[in-house]
């Protein structure tokens, strides 16, 4: 069975009905392929989710809290290069998604919680903006506003609205515009060698 966007734009009751129907289908050993554009939906509807990339399907890494006995111990892992393995963990329900810093557009503070934003989707972080800012500086992230940390590699435009009002336009699908604090404008100009 193939389903395309089965829970896009529906209410919670419909989602629950679809999930219980999907469980019956899989209990009867009927193969099901679910095509969605939202990562959260993919993780909600399946234990195994894949992302379509230019080089094919790649499994989305998640942490279900189970210990893998075949996994290397912490001592072995700590000897590996942390810069190569650095991922930002974000939670969706009982799963953890690991983001490569370069796929993050920006991080925003919403109601006191830090949220990773990738295109149209937001993912909750356990860290504060101040904590995550220190970890991401080395990857080209910049605190452009008290509520935003931006991936400078994704900045497409610096917009001047008035003498003291600025924004940054991000090169992502929704062409997001985020505020740039007046006091941070000089820092951005220095980083991009603008006069």
N, C-alpha and C positions, 0 to 999 in steps of 0.2 A: 504494500500500500504506500502511496506517495501523498504527502500533504504539503501544500504550499501556503505559508503564512497562516497557519490554522488559528492562532490566537492574537493576531494583529488587530488592534482596535476593538477588542471585545471586553466585556465586563468580567469580574472575578468569578461569577457563577459559571459562565461559559467556559472559562479557563479550567475550572475544577471538573466540569463535565467532560471536557476534552481529555484531561489528564486521566480520569477514571476509564474512559473509553480506550485510550492508548494503552493503559495497563492491561485491560482485557485482551486487546489485540496481541500484545507481546506475551502475555501468559499462554495464549494459544499458539505460540511460536510462529506467528505471522510476521515476516520481515516488514519493517516500516521505515520509510525515509521521510524525514521532515526537513523542508527547506525554509529557512527563515533568514531575515536580514539583520535581526537583533540578537546579539550575543546572549543577552539575559534570557531570551526565549529559548535559545538553543540549549542553554544549561538547565533551564527549568524543565524542559521536555525530555531530556535524555541524559544518560550517564556518560555518554561519549559524544563530544561535539567536535566538529571540524570547521576550519575556516578555509575558504577558497582563496588561494593566492595565485600569482602569476605562474609559479612553478608547480601548481597542483594543490591538492588538499593537504592541510596540516592540522594535526590534532591540537585542540586547545588544551593547554596544561591547566589542570585544576588540582586542588588539594582537598580531599575529602576527610582529612584528619586521620586516615588509617596509616599505620607504619608499614612500610615495605621492607620485609626482612632481607631482600636481595640488594637493597640500596646501600651505597657506601656509608660508613659511619661518619659522624660529624668531624672527626679529626682529618679524615681523608678529604672531605669536602672543603675544609678550611684551608688546605694547602693549595687549592686551585685558585686561579686568579679571580678576585672578586669583581674587578671591572668587567671581565668577560661574562660573568654569571649574574650580574646585578639585575634584578627584576623588582618591580614595584607591585606588591600584593594588594589586591582590592577584593572586597567580599561581595558575593551575591548569594543571598540566602545562606545555605550551609557550605558553600563552595568558595574557594579562593582562586581568583584569576591572577596570573602573573604577567605583568605588562613590561615589555621592553621599553626603556625610557624614550627611544626615538619614535615610538608609535603614539605617544601621548601628545595631544595638542596643547592642553594647558591644565592647570589644577586650580580649582575654584573653592572658596570657602562658602558653604551654604548652611545657614543656621548653626554655625560653629563647627561643622564637619567639613573635612577636606574631601573634595570630589575630583576624581580623574575624569577628564573629558576627552573622548576620542570620537571625532565626527559628531554624530547625533546622540551618542550615548554617554551617560555619567555613571561612575562607579565609586562607591564609598571606600574611603581609606580609614585605617585606624590611627594614622599619624595626624599631627597638626600641620598647618602650613609651614610653621617655623622649622619643625623637625624634617619635613620632606624637602624643604628648600636647601638645607645643608647637604643632603644626600645627592640632590640633583644638580647642584651648581657645576660640578665637573662635566656634566653632560650637556651644558649649554642652556640651562634653564635660568630664568631671571625673574625676581620678584618685582613685577611691573606696577603693582598696586597692592594695597594692604590685604585685599581679598583674592589676588590672582598671582600665580606663578606661570610664566609662559615658556614654551619651548621655542627658543630664538630661531632654531632651524626651520620652524613652520611659519614665522612671521613673513607675510607677503607685502604689507603696506603699513606705513605709519601715517595716520590721518590727523590733521590739525583741524579741529572744529572751530576753535576760537583761539585767542592769545594764550589761554591757560587750560584748554580742554583738548585732550589727545586720546586717540584710540589706536589699537593695533589690530589689523585684519589678518586672520590666520588662513593659511593655505590648506583648508580642509573642505569636505563636501558642503557643509552649510555656510562656508565663508564667514566663520564666527568673527565678531568684533568684540574685543575686550578693552576695558579702560586702561589707560596709561596715566599714572599719577604725574602731576606737574613736576614734582620733585625727582621723578625717575626719568624724565625726558633726556636730561644730560647724559645719564648712564647709557641709555639706548643709543644716543648719537655717538658716544665714545666707542661702544662695542661694534657698531657698524661703520665706524670711521666716517661719520657724516659731519659736515660743517654747517 
